[in-house]
Every structure is written in structure tokens, then in C-alpha cells.
Amino acid sequence: MARLTRDSARTVSAIFPSDADVARATGVSRSRVTRWKQGERAGDEGYARLAALTSVILILADVLEPETINAWLHGINANLGDQRPIDAIARGRIAAVILAAQSERTGSFA
């Protein structure tokens, strides 16, 4: 499980400019992000957001460049009622964000 956390933290870190940005996106401290990247197993804190971000990134990775994925996460999304995906994840709307990412991947829009 620690390996999955480490790999997820590294996947998310490849999209965000800094560990501080990953920390804000997952709702944890920057030191926790560092520990995740070193292999510390994710507990409840931030785990759902880390898993959600990893899933969304993996869905979009074949069709968007890393900096474009970051822009997609922070941009207004019609499929989410004009919310930003990063905010929808923070509010627990993980399934909706995954569906929006799948729509982006397949080219179908709201």
C-alpha cells in the first residue's frame, strides 16, 4: 500500500509545480506530501483527494500534456456546473470529476 501512495504522490507531483501545490490540492501539509513521496502510507487524511487526482491525471495523460492537465484541473468546467475540477474534488464530487475527465478524453462536452 505504501508503494501505491508513493506512486500516486509522484504522479500528482508531476502535474503540480510544487509540493505546496500538491498539499493544497489534497488538503494536507507539505511535509505529508514529502512523506508520501518517500513511501509513507497515506492515512485517511487527504487519501481520497490523492486517489481522485491520480485517477483524473491517469485518465487525461494520454490526451493532454502535464501543464494542460494542471490547467484543466484549475479551469472552469461545464460538465461540473461551471466549477473547477480541483474544487469539486475538495467538495467530495470525485465521481463527477472522473466523468468530466472521461468526457474530456473522449471529446464529448457538456
Buried (B, 14 or more C-beta within 10 A) or exposed (E): EEEEBBBBBEBBBEBBEEBEBBBBBBBBBBEBBBBBBEEBEBEEEBBBBBBBBBBBBEBBBEEBEEEEBBEBBBEEBEBBEEBBBBBBBBEEBBEBBBBBBBBBBEEEEE
